[in-house]
């Protein structure tokens, strides 16, 4: 079903629910609670800062990677190949506002060049999402969170 048909279906359902509430056949409070549960629904991803990155702290990338591995958080990390990430790259309007002032790291997307390794990150620049790479030898502060799938 195309997104146009989904929107048409959504508006028809909304009109039906509204009429049922007005006619007293459905509880306005229950409808409001149901809508609130949709609004409050957990996002598929979250930004994560290691304890060493919080409160003005910084960590070397190798130490941060070790922390993510020890805490088994690396398993929830995103890659450049994940559909959510691809959608942000293809449609910058869908990129979350709260991410725009940070470098969002995708710890499962790494590459090596000689003895050096680097991790992919997403940055907001010029009205679009761009991919940058950061050496693990560098320092990570509170503006460089990992993007993890919600648990």
N, C-alpha and C positions, 0 to 999 in steps of 0.2 A: 504494500500500500504506500503510495507516495505521501510525502509530508503534507501536501495540500489536502489530500483526503483525510489524513490524521487530524489536521486542524478543523476541517469541516465536521468530522465526527465529534471532536472535542466541543465545538461550539453548539452542536445539536444536543449533546449530553448536558452541557451546562444550561441550556435553555430549558430542557426537560426537568432538571433538578430544581432550577429556580421556580418553575411553575408548580412543582410538587410542594416546595416550601411555602410559596404564597397561598396555595390551596389548603395548607395545613395537613398535607399527607406525609410530609417528612419534617423532621426536627431541624430547625435552623442551627441549633447548637451542635447536633451530630454532624451536619454538613460542614460547619465551621471547623470542628475537631478533625474531621477527615482531611479537609484542605490543609489544616495546620500540620498534620502528620506528613503530608507531601512536601510542604515547605521545609520542615525540619529533617527530612530524610537525609541520611548521611551521604556525603559526596563520595565518589569512587576513589578519590585520592586525598592525600593530605601532605602538608609540608612538615618536614621533620628536621629539627636541630638537635645535634648531640649535646649532652651536658656541657662539654667544653666549648661549644659555640654560643652558649647562652650568656646573658648578662655581660655582653661586651667581650667575651672570650673568643679565642681563635684556636684552631687546630690545624696541624699539618695534614694534608690529604691522606697520606699513608696511615696516620693514626685514626683518622675519621673512617677510612675504609675498614680498618681492623675492628673498630667499634661496631660498625654496621654488620660486619660478619659475626662477631661474638654475640651480638644481640639478636641475630637471625633476621635483621631488618633488610639486609641486602636482597633477601628472597622476595621482598615486596617492592623493590625498586623498579622503576619504569625504564624502558629503553626507547630509542628513537623509532623502533618498529611497532610500538604499541599504538593501537587505534586512537586512543585519546590524544596522544602526542601528535600523531599524524593529522588529526582533525584541527588541532591548534595551528599547526604549520600551514595547513591548507586554508583555514578560515580564521584569521587573526581576531575577528570580532568575538569569537567564542573563548578566547584566552581570558582566564579569570583576572579581574582587576587587581586582586590582592597579590598576584604574582608579578605584576609589571615593574615593580621597583626592586626586584631581586634576580639573582641568577639561580635558576631552578635546575638542580643536578639530577641526571639520569644515570645512576650508578651502575646499571647493567649495560650501559653503552660506554665501553672503554676501547681505547686503541693504543698500540705501542709504536714507538719510533726509536729504534735502537734500545738504549737502556731506560728510556723515559716512557712513562705511561700517562695517559690523560683521560679525563672523564668528560662526557658531553654535558652541556647545560643549555637551557633555553633562556634567552634574554629578550626583552621587549625593546625594540629599537626602530624608530621611524615609522611607528604605526603597524609594525608586524613582528612576528616571532622569528628570531634568528637562532641558529645553532652555533655555539662557541665551544671550545675545548679548553680545559684547564689541567695543567700538569699536577700530578699528585704531590710533587715536591713543594707546591705553593701552600699558602695558608687559606683556610676557610673560616669566615666569620659568620655573624648572624644574618647576613644578607645572601648567604649561599646554602639554602636548605636542600635536603634531598627530597625528591618527589616519591612518595610511597603509596601503594595501594592501601586503602583503609582496611583495617583488620576486621 
